[in-house]
Amino acid sequence: MGKVIGIDLGTTNSCVAIVEGGQPIVIANSEGGRTTPSIVGFGKSGDLLVGQLAKRQSITNAENTIYSIKRFIGRRWDDTGLERDRVPYNCVKGRDDTVDVQIRGRNYTPQEISAMILQKLKQEAENFLGEEVTQAVITVPAYFTDAQRQATKDAGTIAGLEVLRIINEPTAAALAFGLDKQDQEQLILVFDLGGGTFDVSILQLGDGVFEVKATSGNNQLGGDDFDNCLVLWMVEQFKEQEKIDIAKDKMALQRLREAAEKAKIELSSMVSTSINLPFITADETGPKHLEMELSRSKFEELTAHLIAATIEPMIQALKDADLKPQDIDRIILVGGSTRVPAVLNAVIKFYNGKTPDRSVNPDEAVALGAAVQAGVLGGEVDTLLLLDVTPLSLGLETLGEVFTKIIERNTTIPTSKSQVFSTAVDGQNSVEIHVLQGERAMARDNKTLGKFLLAGIPPAPRGVPQIEVAFDIDVNGILKVAAQDKGTGREQSIRITNTGGLSQTEVERMRQQAELFAEEDKKRKELIELKNQADNLLASYTSTLKENSELIGEKVKASAQEKFTKLQAAMSDPAITAVTFSPILEEFKQTLFAIGADVYKRASSSTDTTPELQEEEKERTDISVTLIEESAMTETAIPQFNFDFDEDNTASADYEAID
């Protein structure tokens, strides 16, 4: 069995980790970062950029750069209006009222975009391990619905990963914290405020068992919301100062978002910060610059409602676990947004002065915990048992549009439960099973997970038919519902994959497309390397021709010029492939070899010296040609027959990593 990796697929940043020597470690990406921005960019030439490279070009290519895709995964169009208004890329209605992203006329599901991020993390793990990775544990917010969990699992499949387990982010953080503290009996509260979601989980730790007692949260609260408060404030301030509304300028908004995030981070360690964005816009009087001072107190005033929104889930989690604040032994802060001083102070105040444990890196804790669970499944960690819970109640719509709960929230999973129902009218021969998730009394106020029909019920008076509905939740928190007419034995079932969820065929198609993307990126990288090599050779040819023209025969010169023109044309052809380009480059290389031989041959004959010296010249010529060939084979420029380089005239390249 190969190595199983742990992945924290975050709203703003993602992270990948593995277990080495019994301990979880984070794998740094190729850009040197321990976390990778959850950003996907489609470059102007069609190239796919993921992570830091995508973030770099987000200002100039805002409409084709996708971030915060986690806010849309597994959710309906009508539930995402606020989120759609905040992003510069084009959101369109997907199948069954879901949200798709449209880039240059093509629609992508959130699962496909998430898969591109997962592919990047998978590749980083493979580079680190030196072997193929096919299995993973992926984390999700504890308050993710069944639909969002299934969509996340589909994203993993599209990325070419077998998702062995979906686990809750706060639970994963507790695993990272408690791996070396399993002999201690303690109650842990995990406060997880990430980029786009907020969760609170209470766990009982002892004897190698991590048991979740309760969980609560808010899927629409995170660091993005703090940034957005600052963006709105900057837009209003600029409007007052310059009488210009930049809210509709996508490039300006992207610059504001980056400035807001930077200011938020700086205010975690400073009492004030300056925001300076030159040339943010222009009018008939000339360019305009945005210059503002922001104090920590003003930031806290702007975000006070967000900090207040973290209190209710803590109250609810304690209530569900039948605990009081003073019963909690340790508080673990997870997610970059917990670095905001006002958030930390709110937690300390709520827990009567108890200081949170800061021993776990809030940006890496979830990925490390996922790696621990991956280690358990891969046989590398064997002294640990995780008992998680379902975050929301699950049930059916019954007579009068009432929501009847079958499985209560905070039930330990995996679990199954059934209940017997009957018909509501005489002679009813079919029953629609409407599966819901939530806590409200009326069906319409909860989230629909799916519907299916049990038909073929023999006509009978109301209340006589016996219909058993069974709910089964697996270890990933994914639900399967079955209904059976006990009289006839007729059965119908549904695996809830979310409204607008992807079928196995669609997931497989998207997985193949993702592989195709990876193959295209590989070919594009190969072409770039060949073009860089060609650039060096063209420069060498020009220099050699200039300095040794009289030593090159006209026939060789004509042939070289023909190959030179052909290679230049290939360099400027936007549609050329590496397969087509490579032989053209090879032809030009061979021409340069001929030029080298011709130069030395003519130089030798012009000396017209003794036979001994001529033989010595011949040996030198052979050596020179060999050196030229070796130079070309190692992708080094052909010698220009002038080794006195002037350092001031040496060109330096601007290198950019290509994934």
C-alpha positions as CSV (number, residue, x, y, z in Angstrom):
1,M,0.0,0.0,0.0
2,G,1.4,3.4,-1.0
3,K,1.6,6.4,1.2
4,V,-1.8,8.0,2.2
5,I,-1.7,11.8,2.3
6,G,-3.7,14.2,4.4
7,I,-5.2,17.3,2.7
8,D,-6.7,20.4,4.2
9,L,-8.7,21.8,1.3
10,G,-9.3,25.4,2.6
11,T,-11.2,28.4,1.3
12,T,-8.2,30.6,1.0
13,N,-5.3,28.3,1.5
14,S,-4.7,24.5,1.3
15,C,-2.1,22.3,2.8
16,V,-0.8,18.7,2.4
17,A,0.9,16.5,5.0
18,I,2.1,13.0,5.6
19,V,3.2,10.8,8.5
20,E,7.0,10.2,8.7
21,G,8.5,8.3,11.6
22,G,5.2,8.3,13.4
23,Q,4.8,12.1,13.3
24,P,2.9,14.2,10.9
25,I,4.8,16.7,8.8
26,V,3.8,19.4,6.3
27,I,5.0,19.1,2.7
28,A,6.2,22.5,1.3
29,N,5.2,23.4,-2.3
30,S,7.5,24.0,-5.2
31,E,7.3,27.8,-4.5
32,G,8.7,27.2,-1.0
33,G,5.4,27.8,0.9
34,R,4.0,25.4,3.5
35,T,0.5,26.4,2.5
36,T,-0.8,26.8,-1.1
37,P,-3.3,29.6,-2.0
38,S,-6.6,27.9,-3.1
39,I,-6.6,29.9,-6.3
40,V,-6.9,28.7,-9.9
41,G,-6.0,31.0,-12.8
42,F,-6.5,30.5,-16.5
43,G,-3.8,32.5,-18.3
44,K,-4.2,34.5,-21.5
45,S,-2.5,31.8,-23.5
46,G,-4.8,29.1,-22.1
47,D,-2.3,27.8,-19.5
48,L,-3.6,26.6,-16.1
49,L,-2.1,28.2,-13.0
50,V,-2.7,27.0,-9.5
51,G,-1.6,28.4,-6.1
52,Q,0.9,31.2,-5.8
53,L,1.4,31.6,-9.6
54,A,-2.4,32.1,-10.0
55,K,-2.4,34.6,-7.1
56,R,0.4,36.7,-8.8
57,Q,-1.7,37.3,-11.9
58,S,-5.0,37.8,-10.2
59,I,-5.1,41.6,-10.4
60,T,-4.5,41.8,-14.1
61,N,-6.6,38.7,-14.9
62,A,-9.3,39.0,-12.3
63,E,-12.2,37.6,-14.4
64,N,-10.3,34.4,-15.1
65,T,-8.9,33.9,-11.6
66,I,-11.0,31.8,-9.3
67,Y,-10.7,31.9,-5.5
68,S,-13.0,31.0,-2.6
69,I,-14.6,28.2,-4.7
70,K,-15.2,26.3,-1.4
71,R,-18.0,28.7,-0.7
72,F,-19.9,27.4,-3.8
73,I,-19.2,23.6,-3.6
74,G,-22.4,21.6,-3.0
75,R,-24.6,24.6,-2.7
76,R,-27.6,25.9,-4.5
77,W,-27.7,29.0,-6.7
78,D,-30.4,30.7,-4.5
79,D,-28.3,30.3,-1.4
80,T,-25.1,31.9,-2.8
81,G,-26.3,35.4,-3.9
82,L,-24.1,37.3,-1.5
83,E,-21.0,35.2,-2.4
84,R,-21.6,35.6,-6.1
85,D,-21.7,39.4,-5.8
86,R,-18.3,39.4,-4.2
87,V,-16.3,37.6,-6.8
88,P,-15.0,39.1,-10.1
89,Y,-15.3,35.8,-12.1
90,N,-18.5,34.9,-13.9
91,C,-20.9,32.6,-12.0
92,V,-23.7,30.9,-13.9
93,K,-26.5,28.5,-13.0
94,G,-25.4,24.9,-13.2
95,R,-27.4,21.7,-13.4
96,D,-30.3,21.5,-10.9
97,D,-29.8,25.1,-9.6
98,T,-26.2,24.7,-8.6
99,V,-23.3,27.2,-9.2
100,D,-20.9,26.8,-12.1
101,V,-18.0,29.1,-13.1
102,Q,-17.8,30.2,-16.7
103,I,-14.3,30.9,-18.1
104,R,-13.9,31.9,-21.8
105,G,-17.2,30.2,-22.7
106,R,-16.7,27.0,-20.8
107,N,-18.5,26.0,-17.6
108,Y,-16.6,24.4,-14.7
109,T,-18.2,22.9,-11.6
110,P,-16.8,23.8,-8.2
111,Q,-15.8,20.2,-8.0
112,E,-13.6,20.6,-11.1
113,I,-11.9,23.8,-9.8
114,S,-11.3,22.1,-6.4
115,A,-9.8,19.1,-8.2
116,M,-7.3,21.4,-9.8
117,I,-6.1,22.5,-6.4
118,L,-6.0,18.9,-5.1
119,Q,-4.0,17.9,-8.2
120,K,-1.4,20.5,-7.3
121,L,-1.2,19.2,-3.7
122,K,-1.0,15.6,-5.0
123,Q,1.9,16.6,-7.3
124,E,3.8,18.3,-4.5
125,A,3.4,15.1,-2.4
126,E,4.6,12.9,-5.2
127,N,7.6,15.2,-5.8
128,F,8.5,15.0,-2.1
129,L,8.0,11.2,-1.8
130,G,9.4,10.2,-5.2
131,E,6.4,7.9,-5.8
132,E,2.9,8.0,-7.1
133,V,0.2,9.0,-4.6
134,T,-3.3,7.6,-5.2
135,Q,-5.1,7.8,-1.7
136,A,-5.9,10.7,0.6
137,V,-7.9,11.8,3.6
138,I,-9.5,15.2,2.9
139,T,-11.0,17.5,5.6
140,V,-14.2,19.5,5.4
141,P,-15.8,22.0,7.8
142,A,-17.7,20.2,10.6
143,Y,-20.8,22.1,9.5
144,F,-20.6,21.0,5.9
145,T,-23.9,19.5,4.7
146,D,-24.1,16.1,3.2
147,A,-24.2,17.6,-0.3
148,Q,-21.0,19.6,0.3
149,R,-19.2,16.4,1.7
150,Q,-20.1,14.4,-1.4
151,A,-19.1,17.2,-3.7
152,T,-15.7,17.3,-1.9
153,K,-15.2,13.6,-2.3
154,D,-16.1,13.9,-6.0
155,A,-13.4,16.6,-6.3
156,G,-10.9,14.2,-4.9
157,T,-11.9,11.5,-7.4
158,I,-11.6,14.0,-10.3
159,A,-8.1,14.8,-9.1
160,G,-7.1,11.1,-9.4
161,L,-7.3,10.4,-5.7
162,E,-9.2,7.6,-3.9
163,V,-10.6,9.5,-0.9
164,L,-10.4,7.0,1.9
165,R,-12.0,9.3,4.5
166,I,-13.7,12.7,4.8
167,I,-13.1,14.1,8.3
168,N,-14.2,17.3,10.0
169,E,-11.6,20.1,10.3
170,P,-11.9,20.7,14.0
171,T,-11.6,17.0,14.6
172,A,-8.5,16.8,12.5
173,A,-7.0,19.7,14.5
174,A,-7.7,17.8,17.7
175,L,-5.9,14.8,16.3
176,A,-2.8,16.9,15.5
177,F,-2.9,18.4,19.0
178,G,-3.6,15.2,20.9
179,L,-1.4,12.6,19.1
180,D,1.2,12.8,21.9
181,K,-1.2,13.4,24.7
182,Q,-3.4,10.3,24.3
183,D,-2.9,9.1,27.9
184,Q,-4.4,12.3,29.3
185,E,-8.2,12.5,30.0
186,Q,-9.3,15.9,28.9
187,L,-12.1,17.9,27.2
188,I,-10.9,19.9,24.2
189,L,-12.7,22.7,22.5
190,V,-11.6,23.4,18.9
191,F,-12.4,27.0,17.7
192,D,-11.8,26.9,13.9
193,L,-12.2,30.2,12.1
194,G,-10.9,29.7,8.6
195,G,-11.1,31.7,5.4
196,G,-14.7,30.9,4.6
197,T,-16.2,28.8,7.4
198,F,-16.5,28.7,11.2
199,D,-16.7,25.6,13.4
200,V,-16.7,24.8,17.1
201,S,-16.2,21.2,18.2
202,I,-15.9,19.7,21.7
203,L,-14.0,16.4,22.0
204,Q,-13.3,14.0,24.8
205,L,-9.7,12.7,24.7
206,G,-8.5,9.7,26.6
207,D,-7.0,6.2,26.2
208,G,-6.3,6.8,22.5
209,V,-9.9,7.6,21.8
210,F,-11.0,11.0,20.2
211,E,-14.7,11.2,20.7
212,V,-16.6,14.2,19.4
213,K,-19.2,15.2,21.9
214,A,-20.8,18.1,20.0
215,T,-20.2,20.4,17.0
216,S,-21.7,23.6,15.8
217,G,-20.8,26.4,13.3
218,N,-21.5,28.7,10.5
219,N,-20.6,27.9,6.9
220,Q,-20.8,31.5,5.8
221,L,-18.4,33.1,8.3
222,G,-14.7,33.4,7.8
223,G,-11.6,35.5,7.1
224,D,-13.1,36.5,3.7
225,D,-15.9,38.3,5.5
226,F,-13.3,40.3,7.5
227,D,-11.6,41.3,4.3
228,N,-14.9,42.2,2.7
229,C,-15.7,44.6,5.5
230,L,-12.4,46.4,4.8
231,V,-13.1,46.5,1.1
232,L,-16.5,48.1,1.6
233,W,-15.0,50.6,4.0
234,M,-12.2,51.5,1.5
235,V,-14.7,51.9,-1.3
236,E,-16.8,54.3,0.8
237,Q,-13.8,56.3,2.0
238,F,-12.5,56.7,-1.5
239,K,-15.9,57.7,-2.8
240,E,-16.0,60.5,-0.1
241,Q,-12.5,61.7,-0.9
242,E,-12.5,61.5,-4.7
243,K,-16.2,61.3,-5.6
244,I,-15.5,58.2,-7.6
245,D,-17.1,54.8,-7.1
246,I,-14.7,52.0,-7.8
247,A,-17.0,49.2,-6.7
248,K,-17.6,48.2,-10.3
249,D,-14.0,48.2,-11.4
250,K,-12.9,44.5,-11.1
251,M,-9.2,45.2,-11.3
252,A,-9.5,47.9,-8.6
253,L,-11.6,45.6,-6.4
254,Q,-9.0,42.8,-6.7
255,R,-6.3,45.3,-5.6
256,L,-8.5,46.3,-2.7
257,R,-9.0,42.7,-1.6
258,E,-5.3,42.0,-1.5
259,A,-4.7,45.3,0.4
260,A,-7.5,44.4,2.9
261,E,-6.0,41.0,3.6
262,K,-2.5,42.5,4.1
263,A,-3.9,45.2,6.4
264,K,-5.8,42.6,8.4
265,I,-2.6,40.6,8.9
266,E,-0.6,43.6,9.8
267,L,-3.1,44.7,12.4
268,S,-2.7,41.4,14.2
269,S,0.7,42.7,15.4
270,M,0.4,46.5,15.0
271,V,-2.0,49.1,16.3
272,S,-2.3,50.8,12.9
273,T,-1.3,50.4,9.3
274,S,-1.2,52.4,6.1
275,I,-3.0,51.4,2.9
276,N,-1.4,52.8,-0.3
277,L,-2.6,51.9,-3.7
278,P,-1.2,54.2,-6.4
279,F,-3.1,54.6,-9.7
280,I,-6.1,52.8,-8.4
281,T,-8.3,54.6,-11.0
282,A,-8.4,57.8,-13.1
283,D,-10.7,60.5,-14.3
284,E,-10.5,63.5,-16.6
285,T,-8.2,65.3,-14.1
286,G,-5.7,62.4,-14.1
287,P,-4.7,59.3,-12.1
288,K,-6.0,58.8,-8.6
289,H,-4.2,57.2,-5.7
290,L,-5.7,55.5,-2.6
291,E,-4.0,56.5,0.6
292,M,-5.6,55.6,4.0
293,E,-4.7,55.0,7.6
294,L,-6.5,52.2,9.4
295,S,-6.2,51.6,13.2
296,R,-6.8,48.4,14.9
297,S,-9.7,49.9,16.9
298,K,-11.4,51.0,13.6
299,F,-10.9,47.5,12.2
300,E,-12.5,46.0,15.3
301,E,-15.4,48.4,15.0
302,L,-16.0,47.4,11.3
303,T,-15.9,43.7,12.1
304,A,-17.6,43.6,15.5
305,H,-20.7,41.9,14.2
306,L,-18.5,39.1,12.8
307,I,-16.8,38.5,16.1
308,A,-20.2,38.5,17.8
309,A,-21.3,35.8,15.4
310,T,-18.7,33.4,16.8
311,I,-20.3,33.4,20.2
312,E,-23.7,31.6,19.5
313,P,-22.1,28.4,18.0
314,M,-19.9,28.1,21.2
315,I,-23.0,28.4,23.4
316,Q,-24.8,25.8,21.2
317,A,-21.9,23.3,21.3
318,L,-21.6,23.5,25.1
319,K,-25.4,23.1,25.4
320,D,-25.4,20.1,23.2
321,A,-22.6,18.5,25.1
322,D,-24.2,19.4,28.4
323,L,-21.2,21.3,29.5
324,K,-20.3,24.7,30.9
325,P,-17.3,26.9,29.8
326,Q,-15.4,26.1,33.0
327,D,-15.6,22.3,32.1
328,I,-13.3,22.8,29.1
329,D,-9.7,21.8,29.8
330,R,-8.0,23.1,26.7
331,I,-9.0,25.5,23.9
332,I,-7.3,25.0,20.5
333,L,-7.4,27.9,18.0
334,V,-7.4,26.8,14.3
335,G,-7.4,28.9,11.1
336,G,-5.5,32.0,10.2
337,S,-8.4,34.3,11.3
338,T,-7.8,33.3,14.9
339,R,-4.8,35.5,14.8
340,V,-7.0,38.6,14.9
341,P,-6.6,40.0,18.4
342,A,-10.3,40.7,18.8
343,V,-11.2,37.1,18.1
344,L,-8.6,35.9,20.6
345,N,-10.0,38.3,23.2
346,A,-13.6,37.2,22.6
347,V,-12.6,33.6,23.2
348,I,-10.7,34.4,26.4
349,K,-13.6,36.4,27.7
350,F,-16.2,33.8,26.9
351,Y,-14.1,31.1,28.8
352,N,-13.6,33.3,31.8
353,G,-10.0,34.2,31.2
354,K,-8.7,30.7,30.1
355,T,-5.9,31.2,27.6
356,P,-6.1,29.1,24.4
357,D,-3.3,26.6,23.7
358,R,-1.1,28.0,20.9
359,S,1.1,24.9,20.5
360,V,-0.4,23.9,17.1
361,N,0.2,26.1,14.1
362,P,-3.3,27.3,13.2
363,D,-2.6,27.2,9.4
364,E,-1.2,23.7,9.5
365,A,-3.1,21.9,12.3
366,V,-5.9,20.6,10.1
367,A,-3.6,19.1,7.5
368,L,-1.4,17.5,10.2
369,G,-4.5,15.9,11.7
370,A,-5.6,14.7,8.3
371,A,-2.2,13.1,7.9
372,V,-2.6,11.4,11.3
373,Q,-5.9,9.9,10.1
374,A,-4.2,8.9,6.9
375,G,-1.5,7.3,8.9
376,V,-4.2,5.3,10.8
377,L,-5.8,4.1,7.6
378,G,-2.3,3.4,6.0
379,G,-1.2,1.3,9.0
380,E,1.4,3.8,10.2
381,V,-0.5,4.9,13.3
382,D,-2.3,2.2,15.2
383,T,-3.1,3.5,18.7
384,L,-5.9,5.9,17.9
385,L,-9.7,5.7,17.5
386,L,-11.7,8.6,16.1
387,L,-15.4,8.8,16.8
388,D,-17.0,11.7,14.9
389,V,-20.5,13.0,14.7
390,T,-23.1,14.2,12.2
391,P,-23.4,18.0,12.6
392,L,-27.0,18.4,11.6
393,S,-30.2,16.4,12.1
394,L,-31.5,14.3,9.2
395,G,-35.1,13.4,8.5
396,L,-38.1,13.5,6.2
397,E,-41.0,15.7,5.2
398,T,-44.2,14.3,6.6
399,L,-47.9,15.2,6.5
400,G,-48.4,19.0,6.9
401,E,-44.9,19.8,5.6
402,V,-43.5,18.9,9.0
403,F,-39.8,18.0,9.3
404,T,-39.6,14.6,11.1
405,K,-36.1,13.9,12.4
406,I,-34.7,10.4,12.0
407,I,-31.1,11.0,13.1
408,E,-30.5,13.8,15.6
409,R,-27.5,16.1,15.3
410,N,-24.3,15.1,17.1
411,T,-25.0,11.4,16.7
412,T,-21.8,9.4,16.5
413,I,-21.1,8.1,13.0
414,P,-21.2,5.6,11.3
415,T,-24.8,5.1,12.3
416,S,-28.1,3.8,10.9
417,K,-31.7,4.2,12.1
418,S,-35.1,3.4,10.7
419,Q,-38.7,4.4,11.3
420,V,-42.0,3.1,10.0
421,F,-44.4,5.5,8.2
422,S,-47.8,5.0,6.5
423,T,-49.9,6.6,3.8
424,A,-51.9,9.8,4.4
425,V,-54.9,9.2,2.1
426,D,-57.0,6.2,1.1
427,G,-55.8,4.2,-1.9
428,Q,-52.4,5.9,-2.0
429,N,-50.2,3.8,-4.3
430,S,-46.9,5.7,-4.1
431,V,-44.9,7.7,-1.6
432,E,-42.4,10.5,-2.3
433,I,-39.5,10.4,0.1
434,H,-38.2,13.9,0.6
435,V,-34.9,13.8,2.6
436,L,-33.9,16.9,4.5
437,Q,-31.1,18.2,6.8
438,G,-31.4,20.9,9.4
439,E,-32.9,21.8,12.8
440,R,-36.1,23.8,11.9
441,A,-39.6,22.4,12.6
442,M,-41.0,23.0,9.0
443,A,-39.6,21.1,6.0
444,R,-39.3,24.3,3.9
445,D,-36.9,25.9,6.3
446,N,-34.4,23.0,6.1
447,K,-32.0,21.9,3.3
448,T,-33.3,19.4,0.7
449,L,-30.8,16.6,0.2
450,G,-32.8,14.6,-2.3
451,K,-36.1,13.1,-3.3
452,F,-37.1,9.7,-4.6
453,L,-40.4,7.8,-5.2
454,L,-41.5,4.5,-3.8
455,A,-44.2,3.3,-6.1
456,G,-46.3,0.1,-6.5
457,I,-47.9,0.2,-3.0
458,P,-51.2,-1.9,-3.1
459,P,-54.2,0.4,-2.6
460,A,-55.4,0.3,1.0
461,P,-57.1,2.6,3.6
462,R,-54.9,5.3,5.0
463,G,-52.6,4.2,7.8
464,V,-52.6,0.5,6.7
465,P,-49.5,0.3,4.5
466,Q,-46.3,-0.1,6.5
467,I,-43.4,1.8,4.9
468,E,-40.0,1.5,6.6
469,V,-37.5,4.3,5.9
470,A,-33.9,3.6,6.9
471,F,-31.1,6.2,7.1
472,D,-27.5,5.0,7.0
473,I,-24.5,7.4,7.5
474,D,-21.0,6.1,6.7
475,V,-17.7,7.2,8.3
476,N,-17.4,10.1,5.8
477,G,-20.8,11.5,7.0
478,I,-22.4,10.7,3.7
479,L,-26.0,9.5,3.8
480,K,-27.9,6.7,2.1
481,V,-31.7,6.4,2.4
482,A,-33.8,3.4,1.7
483,A,-37.6,2.9,1.8
484,Q,-39.4,-0.4,1.8
485,D,-43.0,-1.4,1.6
486,K,-43.1,-4.1,4.3
487,G,-46.3,-5.6,2.7
488,T,-44.8,-6.3,-0.8
489,G,-41.1,-6.1,0.0
490,R,-40.8,-3.5,-2.8
491,E,-37.7,-1.3,-2.1
492,Q,-36.3,1.9,-3.4
493,S,-33.1,3.6,-2.2
494,I,-31.0,6.7,-2.9
495,R,-27.4,7.6,-2.1
496,I,-27.6,11.3,-1.4
497,T,-25.1,12.9,-3.8
498,N,-26.6,16.4,-3.5
499,T,-29.1,18.1,-5.8
500,G,-27.1,18.7,-9.0
501,G,-24.5,16.2,-7.8
502,L,-22.3,14.4,-10.3
503,S,-23.0,10.9,-11.5
504,Q,-20.1,8.4,-11.5
505,T,-19.9,8.8,-15.3
506,E,-19.6,12.6,-15.0
507,V,-17.0,12.3,-12.2
508,E,-15.0,9.9,-14.4
509,R,-15.3,12.2,-17.4
510,M,-14.0,15.1,-15.3
511,R,-11.2,13.0,-14.0
512,Q,-10.0,12.2,-17.5
513,Q,-10.3,15.9,-18.4
514,A,-8.2,16.8,-15.3
515,E,-5.5,14.3,-16.5
516,L,-5.7,15.9,-19.9
517,F,-5.0,19.3,-18.3
518,A,-2.0,17.9,-16.5
519,E,-0.7,16.4,-19.8
520,E,-1.2,19.7,-21.6
521,D,0.7,21.5,-18.9
522,K,3.6,19.0,-19.3
523,K,3.6,19.6,-23.1
524,R,3.5,23.3,-22.6
525,K,6.5,23.2,-20.2
526,E,8.4,21.0,-22.7
527,L,7.8,23.5,-25.4
528,I,8.9,26.4,-23.2
529,E,12.2,24.6,-22.5
530,L,12.8,23.9,-26.2
531,K,12.1,27.6,-27.0
532,N,14.5,28.7,-24.3
533,Q,17.1,26.4,-25.9
534,A,16.3,27.8,-29.3
535,D,16.8,31.4,-28.1
536,N,20.3,30.5,-26.9
537,L,21.2,28.9,-30.2
538,L,19.8,31.8,-32.3
539,A,21.9,34.2,-30.3
540,S,25.0,32.0,-30.8
541,Y,24.4,31.8,-34.5
542,T,24.0,35.6,-34.9
543,S,27.2,36.2,-32.9
544,T,29.2,33.5,-34.8
545,L,28.0,34.9,-38.2
546,K,29.0,38.4,-37.2
547,E,32.5,37.5,-36.0
548,N,33.5,34.7,-38.3
549,S,31.5,35.4,-41.6
550,E,34.6,35.3,-43.8
551,L,35.4,31.8,-42.5
552,I,32.0,30.3,-43.4
553,G,31.4,28.9,-46.9
554,E,28.5,30.4,-48.9
555,K,26.8,27.1,-49.3
556,V,26.8,26.5,-45.5
557,K,25.8,30.1,-44.9
558,A,22.8,29.8,-47.2
559,S,21.7,26.6,-45.6
560,A,22.1,28.1,-42.1
561,Q,20.1,31.2,-43.0
562,E,17.3,28.9,-44.3
563,K,17.2,27.0,-41.1
564,F,17.5,30.2,-39.0
565,T,14.4,31.7,-40.8
566,K,12.5,28.4,-40.3
567,L,13.3,28.3,-36.6
568,Q,12.4,32.0,-36.1
569,A,9.0,31.3,-37.8
570,A,8.5,28.3,-35.5
571,M,9.3,30.4,-32.5
572,S,6.6,32.9,-33.4
573,D,3.9,30.3,-34.2
574,P,1.4,30.3,-31.3
575,A,-0.1,27.0,-32.4
576,I,3.1,25.0,-32.7
577,T,3.6,22.0,-30.4
578,A,6.8,20.5,-28.9
579,V,6.5,17.5,-31.2
580,T,6.6,19.8,-34.3
581,F,9.2,22.3,-32.8
582,S,11.8,19.7,-31.7
583,P,12.9,18.5,-35.2
584,I,13.2,22.1,-36.5
585,L,15.4,22.9,-33.6
586,E,17.4,19.7,-34.2
587,E,18.0,20.7,-37.8
588,F,19.3,24.1,-36.7
589,K,21.6,22.4,-34.2
590,Q,23.1,20.3,-37.0
591,T,23.6,23.4,-39.1
592,L,25.6,25.0,-36.3
593,F,27.8,21.9,-36.0
594,A,28.5,22.3,-39.8
595,I,29.3,26.0,-39.3
596,G,31.7,25.2,-36.5
597,A,33.5,22.6,-38.6
598,D,33.6,25.0,-41.6
599,V,35.1,27.8,-39.5
600,Y,37.9,25.7,-38.1
601,K,38.6,23.9,-41.5
602,R,39.0,27.3,-43.3
603,A,41.0,28.8,-40.5
604,S,43.3,25.7,-40.7
605,S,43.7,25.8,-44.5
606,S,44.5,29.5,-44.5
607,T,47.5,29.0,-42.3
608,D,49.0,26.6,-44.9
609,T,51.6,25.4,-42.5
610,T,53.7,22.2,-42.3
611,P,52.0,18.8,-42.4
612,E,52.8,18.3,-38.6
613,L,51.0,21.6,-37.8
614,Q,48.2,20.8,-40.2
615,E,47.6,17.5,-38.3
616,E,47.6,19.3,-35.0
617,E,45.0,21.8,-36.4
618,K,42.9,18.8,-37.5
619,E,42.9,17.4,-34.0
620,R,42.0,20.8,-32.6
621,T,39.1,21.0,-35.1
622,D,37.8,17.5,-34.1
623,I,38.0,18.6,-30.4
624,S,36.2,21.8,-31.1
625,V,33.4,20.2,-33.0
626,T,33.0,17.6,-30.2
627,L,32.8,20.4,-27.7
628,I,30.1,22.2,-29.8
629,E,28.1,18.9,-29.9
630,E,28.4,18.3,-26.2
631,S,27.4,21.9,-25.5
632,A,24.2,21.5,-27.6
633,M,23.4,18.1,-25.9
634,T,23.5,19.8,-22.5
635,E,21.3,22.6,-23.7
636,T,24.1,25.2,-23.4
637,A,24.5,27.9,-26.0
638,I,26.9,27.1,-28.9
639,P,30.3,28.8,-28.3
640,Q,30.5,32.2,-30.0
641,F,34.2,31.9,-30.7
642,N,34.7,35.0,-28.5
643,F,35.3,34.0,-24.8
644,D,36.1,37.5,-23.6
645,F,32.6,38.2,-22.1
646,D,31.8,41.8,-21.1
647,E,29.9,41.4,-17.9
648,D,28.0,44.7,-18.4
649,N,26.5,43.4,-21.6
650,T,25.5,40.0,-20.2
651,A,21.7,39.5,-20.4
652,S,19.9,38.1,-17.3
653,A,16.6,36.2,-17.7
654,D,13.6,36.8,-15.6
655,Y,12.7,33.3,-14.5
656,E,9.3,32.1,-13.5
657,A,8.5,28.6,-12.1
658,I,6.2,26.6,-14.4
659,D,4.1,24.0,-12.7
